[in-house]
Amino acid sequence: MKKVLLSLSATFIATSAHAVTLAYYDFSTAAVTTVLSGSSSSDLNFGSQWSLGTGNGVSDTTLIGTNGNVAQAVFFNFTVGGLGAGETITIDRFAIDFTGQYYNTGSRYSLTHAVGGNAARVDEFPFTSNQTFDKVPGGGSIAAGDVDPDAITGLVNGDVIQIRFGLRDTVTPDPVEPYSVDNFILEGTIVPIPEPTTSTMLLGGIGFLFSRRRRS
């Protein structure tokens, strides 16, 4: 009986959800460093105020404007692919490492997303010096208390999600220390829909075992 149960459990567990790295950029080049098999992710777009440095993205603080608009952002587009029948992706986390000096309460960062379009600057939060900006959709930020109430679930093959990071400051005169960013990452969970045969097998097998126990 134990062997049958173990066999049925193994069949069911094989289709369980599992966490994966969807896209990761180490800034050695603008190209994605690691991407989920079957999916694709664009080169990093540095907008007008950032550029590719030596293993990071850099910007002189004098170039970071006071409005943090789209042109002054670093972003990428991830395209879902390689999923099996019935599988979807839930976004668990996206984050970027920041190196730079906090100056005043006018210094703000924005880390946003959009599915099927361009991410807008819809949230801004103060930052401290040298930190990881970390966002958990449907939850809260690990590092900065930045809350995104909207979970990102049900992504299927062909869906595109844009992840965007931007800064602004209101320091006068502009400081001279450069800003830099590194380790831009998007993480998620592949969620399968259990095949009817698997569910039927599990329930039928358990029912059969209990039936045998009652007869014996």
Salt bridges, closest charged atoms under 4 A:
ASP123 OD2 - LYS135 NZ 2.57
GLU124 OE2 - ARG121 NH1 2.88
GLU124 OE1 - ARG168 NE 2.55
ASP134 OD2 - ARG93 NE 2.52
ASP146 OD2 - LYS135 NZ 3.84
ASP148 OD2 - HIS113 ND1 3.40
GLU187 OE1 - ARG93 NH1 3.13
